Amino acid sequence: MDIISLVDNMSEDMYLRLKCAAETGKWPEGTVVDLAQKTSALQIIMAYQSRHLNSDEILTVGADGQIVDKTKRELKTQFANLNDKPENNIARFSDL
């Protein structure tokens, strides 16, 4: 099975398990992830993100498989729009 077929048929729960393993170095139940598993998990989660997630993160993999990054202007606009919503009000540091 190729990686695209794998991610097209993979559940979100499996994606989250793989993401946890890649981010923390441990499977959700606490077992340590070896280097080969981590490498495979990273490849699979990147493919999954490109096929299934419409991410607003700064750096992600687009549907075409290319890395998508946002400019400083795009980020400022995105965060300015978040500040307009009361549920997003958080403590902020003043400009230094």
C-alpha positions in Angstrom: 0.0 0.0 0.0 1.4 3.4 -0.9 1.4 6.3 1.5 -1.4 8.2 -0.3 -3.8 5.2 -0.1 -2.8 4.8 3.5 -3.7 8.4 4.5 -6.8 8.4 2.4 -8.1 5.5 4.4 -6.7 6.4 7.8 -8.9 7.5 10.7 -8.4 10.8 12.5 -7.7 8.8 15.7 -4.8 7.1 14.0 -3.5 10.4 12.8 -3.7 11.8 16.3 -1.8 8.8 17.7 1.0 9.2 15.0 1.1 13.0 15.7 1.5 12.4 19.4 4.3 9.9 18.7 6.2 12.3 16.4 5.8 15.3 18.8 6.6 13.6 22.1 8.7 10.6 21.1 6.2 8.3 22.9 3.1 6.5 21.9 0.0 7.7 23.8 0.3 4.8 26.2 3.9 5.7 27.0 6.0 3.3 24.9 9.1 5.0 23.5 9.1 5.6 19.7 12.2 4.5 17.9 13.9 6.6 15.2 12.4 4.6 12.3 8.9 4.8 13.7 9.3 8.6 14.3 10.5 9.1 10.7 7.6 7.1 9.3 5.1 8.9 11.6 6.3 12.3 10.4 6.0 11.3 6.8 2.5 9.9 7.4 1.2 12.9 9.4 2.5 15.3 6.8 0.7 13.4 4.0 -2.4 13.3 6.1 -2.3 17.0 6.8 -1.9 17.8 3.1 -4.9 15.5 2.2 -7.3 16.2 5.0 -6.6 19.3 7.0 -7.2 22.9 6.1 -4.7 24.3 8.5 -4.2 27.9 9.5 -0.8 27.2 11.1 2.2 29.3 10.1 4.0 26.4 8.4 2.2 23.4 7.0 2.0 21.1 4.0 -0.5 22.1 1.3 -2.8 19.8 -0.6 -0.3 19.8 -3.5 2.5 18.5 -1.2 4.3 21.8 -1.1 5.3 23.6 2.1 3.0 26.6 2.8 4.2 29.4 4.9 2.6 32.7 5.7 4.0 36.2 5.4 4.3 38.5 8.3 1.4 40.6 6.9 -0.8 37.5 6.6 -0.1 36.6 10.2 -0.8 40.1 11.5 -4.1 40.1 9.6 -5.0 36.7 11.0 -4.2 37.6 14.6 -5.9 41.0 14.3 -9.1 39.3 13.2 -8.8 36.9 16.2 -8.6 39.9 18.6 -12.0 41.1 17.5 -13.7 38.1 19.0 -14.3 38.2 22.8 -13.6 34.4 23.2 -10.0 35.1 22.0 -9.2 37.8 24.5 -6.1 36.7 26.4 -3.4 38.5 28.3 -0.9 40.3 26.0 2.4 41.9 26.6 2.8 45.5 25.6 5.1 46.5 22.8 8.6 46.8 24.2 
